[in-house]
Structures are given as structure tokens and as C-alpha cells.
């Protein structure tokens, strides 16, 4: 149960990916954790950052770089271990005490898979908000939209680069605040 409900931790990850099938010797690894805090009362978005993470079970493909703009060089220069990134979530963002949100269930499932595979503790508490499903339900759509489609429906301009966690987290926070109000 979330004990701190003043702010919601909004998370968007980018992970290694390939065009077509995943190569047999690779597993998808988180390479960026985009995060921010959404103040539930004011709608203020703070502490927005992207944590670059060094992949441990795969490499960044040209397709992945084309999609995310994240290069192997960026990861080499500024990336940290997955374990260290989880420590930042827990220590700096109080991820185990706050409700957290992502756009869809992919982020939740990828964290669960990767934590299990690498034998590290899951960084979040049990209170997850699926913004994608909430948006569809709130707007009685009958189907879920992608993040860009949700922003368009709300007349909110996409800020930053789509498929960069740091920017998408902020855009998701704007959608979540619109739902809450």
C-alpha cells in the first residue's frame, strides 16, 4: 500500500529492442528509466530525469538507437548499473512508499522480469497506476490509445522526443493529471 499519496512517481522506460525477432542470445534490458514526480494537488511536475542504464544481457541495436536516440556511446559515458538505478528509485524517489504510474503494463512487467532474472529486489510498492487503461476508461473509448494519441485527444503538445524515457515520463504525468481532474 502506498503511504505517501502527495505525489505520484511517473515512470517510462526504454529497453533494448530489435527490428523483428529478438536475437537468440539477447534479452531485453532497460537502458533508460525516465522519471518524474507529479504533485496530485497542483499538477506540478518535478524531479524529471532520465537515468541511463548499462544493459547486462544485450546490446543496443541500430533499430533501438533509431527509435530512442540512445546510443551505445551515451550508455558507456553516462550509464550506471541496473542495481544502482534501482537504488536511486528507492532512495531519491521513495519508490517503495509511493504509488507509481506508467503508460500501459510494459514497464511494470519489464521491471519484474529484469529484477527476477538479475536477482535484485523489485524497486516499487504494490500501488501501480496504468495510465493507458485509465485514460481509455475515463474517456469511454472502448479501446486504448497510445501516449501520442492520448495527448492529441487532450490537446496537449508532445514535449521532447517520443521514445525517450525522460520526456515520455513528463508527457505521461500531464495525461495522468488530466485524468485526475
One Martini backbone bead per residue (centre of mass of N, CA, C, O) as a GRO file, in nm:
protein
  181
    1UNK     BB    1   0.097   0.035   0.022
    2UNK     BB    2   0.063   0.360  -0.008
    3UNK     BB    3   0.196   0.632   0.203
    4UNK     BB    4   0.246   0.844  -0.037
    5UNK     BB    5  -0.005   1.080  -0.186
    6UNK     BB    6   0.113   1.361  -0.298
    7UNK     BB    7   0.279   1.179  -0.502
    8UNK     BB    8   0.359   1.062  -0.829
    9UNK     BB    9   0.536   0.814  -0.985
   10UNK     BB   10   0.671   0.857  -1.305
   11UNK     BB   11   0.723   0.600  -1.560
   12UNK     BB   12   0.974   0.549  -1.830
   13UNK     BB   13   1.092   0.308  -2.049
   14UNK     BB   14   1.386   0.187  -2.204
   15UNK     BB   15   1.475  -0.076  -2.437
   16UNK     BB   16   1.600  -0.317  -2.581
   17UNK     BB   17   1.583  -0.355  -2.945
   18UNK     BB   18   1.427  -0.503  -3.242
   19UNK     BB   19   1.391  -0.590  -3.559
   20UNK     BB   20   1.185  -0.815  -3.493
   21UNK     BB   21   1.346  -1.057  -3.369
   22UNK     BB   22   1.497  -1.181  -3.104
   23UNK     BB   23   1.788  -1.261  -3.037
   24UNK     BB   24   1.896  -1.556  -2.894
   25UNK     BB   25   2.138  -1.392  -2.712
   26UNK     BB   26   1.896  -1.204  -2.607
   27UNK     BB   27   1.781  -0.953  -2.369
   28UNK     BB   28   1.580  -0.733  -2.247
   29UNK     BB   29   1.698  -0.404  -2.153
   30UNK     BB   30   1.730  -0.148  -1.957
   31UNK     BB   31   1.841   0.202  -2.063
   32UNK     BB   32   1.590   0.379  -1.946
   33UNK     BB   33   1.482   0.597  -1.675
   34UNK     BB   34   1.196   0.769  -1.660
   35UNK     BB   35   1.130   1.049  -1.432
   36UNK     BB   36   0.868   1.172  -1.205
   37UNK     BB   37   0.680   1.415  -1.020
   38UNK     BB   38   0.336   1.427  -0.924
   39UNK     BB   39   0.130   1.666  -0.813
   40UNK     BB   40  -0.190   1.616  -0.718
   41UNK     BB   41  -0.287   1.913  -0.664
   42UNK     BB   42  -0.115   2.104  -0.886
   43UNK     BB   43   0.059   1.944  -1.129
   44UNK     BB   44   0.337   1.938  -1.065
   45UNK     BB   45   0.658   1.885  -1.219
   46UNK     BB   46   0.927   1.690  -1.085
   47UNK     BB   47   1.228   1.541  -1.103
   48UNK     BB   48   1.321   1.524  -1.401
   49UNK     BB   49   1.460   1.218  -1.538
   50UNK     BB   50   1.737   1.032  -1.685
   51UNK     BB   51   1.841   0.695  -1.658
   52UNK     BB   52   2.118   0.541  -1.751
   53UNK     BB   53   2.153   0.193  -1.860
   54UNK     BB   54   2.338  -0.088  -1.848
   55UNK     BB   55   2.348  -0.353  -2.030
   56UNK     BB   56   2.371  -0.718  -1.952
   57UNK     BB   57   2.205  -0.899  -2.209
   58UNK     BB   58   2.275  -0.666  -2.426
   59UNK     BB   59   2.241  -0.464  -2.716
   60UNK     BB   60   2.244  -0.183  -2.914
   61UNK     BB   61   2.063  -0.128  -3.176
   62UNK     BB   62   1.999   0.052  -3.450
   63UNK     BB   63   1.692   0.052  -3.402
   64UNK     BB   64   1.702   0.160  -3.112
   65UNK     BB   65   1.838   0.428  -3.180
   66UNK     BB   66   1.624   0.527  -3.379
   67UNK     BB   67   1.389   0.527  -3.167
   68UNK     BB   68   1.552   0.671  -2.897
   69UNK     BB   69   1.863   0.798  -2.941
   70UNK     BB   70   2.023   0.572  -2.808
   71UNK     BB   71   2.359   0.507  -2.742
   72UNK     BB   72   2.637   0.338  -2.659
   73UNK     BB   73   2.797   0.593  -2.582
   74UNK     BB   74   2.601   0.708  -2.377
   75UNK     BB   75   2.616   0.463  -2.187
   76UNK     BB   76   2.922   0.463  -2.136
   77UNK     BB   77   2.933   0.761  -2.020
   78UNK     BB   78   2.626   0.761  -1.833
   79UNK     BB   79   2.600   0.482  -1.724
   80UNK     BB   80   2.444   0.245  -1.510
   81UNK     BB   81   2.347   0.023  -1.311
   82UNK     BB   82   2.064  -0.131  -1.233
   83UNK     BB   83   2.106  -0.136  -0.928
   84UNK     BB   84   2.166   0.173  -0.903
   85UNK     BB   85   1.895   0.267  -1.021
   86UNK     BB   86   1.717   0.142  -0.798
   87UNK     BB   87   1.836   0.310  -0.567
   88UNK     BB   88   1.732   0.580  -0.669
   89UNK     BB   89   1.433   0.516  -0.655
   90UNK     BB   90   1.429   0.457  -0.348
   91UNK     BB   91   1.590   0.710  -0.229
   92UNK     BB   92   1.489   0.968  -0.416
   93UNK     BB   93   1.162   0.854  -0.478
   94UNK     BB   94   1.018   0.649  -0.291
   95UNK     BB   95   0.906   0.382  -0.453
   96UNK     BB   96   0.788   0.205  -0.198
   97UNK     BB   97   0.576   0.457  -0.095
   98UNK     BB   98   0.461   0.500  -0.382
   99UNK     BB   99   0.281   0.567  -0.627
  100UNK     BB  100   0.282   0.432  -0.961
  101UNK     BB  101   0.335   0.520  -1.313
  102UNK     BB  102   0.222   0.403  -1.639
  103UNK     BB  103   0.203   0.332  -1.991
  104UNK     BB  104   0.098   0.062  -1.910
  105UNK     BB  105   0.253  -0.276  -1.851
  106UNK     BB  106   0.546  -0.296  -1.951
  107UNK     BB  107   0.716  -0.173  -1.723
  108UNK     BB  108   0.634  -0.362  -1.501
  109UNK     BB  109   0.720  -0.629  -1.643
  110UNK     BB  110   1.018  -0.555  -1.694
  111UNK     BB  111   1.099  -0.521  -1.404
  112UNK     BB  112   1.023  -0.802  -1.310
  113UNK     BB  113   1.200  -0.965  -1.506
  114UNK     BB  114   1.477  -0.830  -1.442
  115UNK     BB  115   1.488  -0.876  -1.138
  116UNK     BB  116   1.469  -1.182  -1.151
  117UNK     BB  117   1.711  -1.241  -1.346
  118UNK     BB  118   1.923  -1.061  -1.149
  119UNK     BB  119   1.852  -1.076  -0.836
  120UNK     BB  120   1.667  -0.821  -0.765
  121UNK     BB  121   1.491  -0.590  -0.616
  122UNK     BB  122   1.196  -0.456  -0.621
  123UNK     BB  123   1.132  -0.094  -0.628
  124UNK     BB  124   0.822  -0.133  -0.575
  125UNK     BB  125   0.522  -0.104  -0.489
  126UNK     BB  126   0.178  -0.210  -0.532
  127UNK     BB  127   0.102   0.088  -0.656
  128UNK     BB  128  -0.033   0.074  -0.973
  129UNK     BB  129  -0.070   0.289  -1.264
  130UNK     BB  130  -0.268   0.265  -1.558
  131UNK     BB  131  -0.296   0.516  -1.782
  132UNK     BB  132  -0.407   0.387  -2.040
  133UNK     BB  133  -0.663   0.260  -1.914
  134UNK     BB  134  -0.776   0.507  -1.767
  135UNK     BB  135  -0.819   0.681  -2.018
  136UNK     BB  136  -1.020   0.495  -2.163
  137UNK     BB  137  -1.231   0.487  -1.936
  138UNK     BB  138  -1.280   0.792  -1.888
  139UNK     BB  139  -1.346   0.820  -2.223
  140UNK     BB  140  -1.506   0.580  -2.340
  141UNK     BB  141  -1.349   0.413  -2.590
  142UNK     BB  142  -1.298   0.077  -2.601
  143UNK     BB  143  -0.990   0.168  -2.623
  144UNK     BB  144  -0.654   0.204  -2.656
  145UNK     BB  145  -0.411   0.446  -2.648
  146UNK     BB  146  -0.157   0.612  -2.718
  147UNK     BB  147   0.021   0.867  -2.602
  148UNK     BB  148  -0.016   1.057  -2.845
  149UNK     BB  149  -0.326   1.024  -2.865
  150UNK     BB  150  -0.389   1.133  -2.584
  151UNK     BB  151  -0.268   1.412  -2.620
  152UNK     BB  152  -0.445   1.496  -2.859
  153UNK     BB  153  -0.720   1.468  -2.711
  154UNK     BB  154  -0.609   1.696  -2.491
  155UNK     BB  155  -0.436   1.922  -2.626
  156UNK     BB  156  -0.133   1.814  -2.593
  157UNK     BB  157   0.187   1.869  -2.631
  158UNK     BB  158   0.459   1.725  -2.728
  159UNK     BB  159   0.741   1.671  -2.523
  160UNK     BB  160   1.004   1.621  -2.694
  161UNK     BB  161   1.106   1.281  -2.721
  162UNK     BB  162   0.992   1.014  -2.847
  163UNK     BB  163   1.133   0.748  -2.675
  164UNK     BB  164   1.204   0.912  -2.414
  165UNK     BB  165   1.181   0.876  -2.087
  166UNK     BB  166   1.213   1.169  -1.981
  167UNK     BB  167   0.975   1.277  -2.166
  168UNK     BB  168   0.744   1.067  -2.129
  169UNK     BB  169   0.698   1.103  -1.829
  170UNK     BB  170   0.592   1.394  -1.853
  171UNK     BB  171   0.356   1.332  -2.047
  172UNK     BB  172   0.214   1.130  -1.859
  173UNK     BB  173   0.165   1.327  -1.626
  174UNK     BB  174  -0.033   1.505  -1.786
  175UNK     BB  175  -0.244   1.286  -1.831
  176UNK     BB  176  -0.294   1.212  -1.535
  177UNK     BB  177  -0.391   1.491  -1.444
  178UNK     BB  178  -0.636   1.500  -1.632
  179UNK     BB  179  -0.777   1.257  -1.505
  180UNK     BB  180  -0.787   1.374  -1.204
  181UNK     BB  181  -0.962   1.639  -1.336
   0.00000   0.00000   0.00000
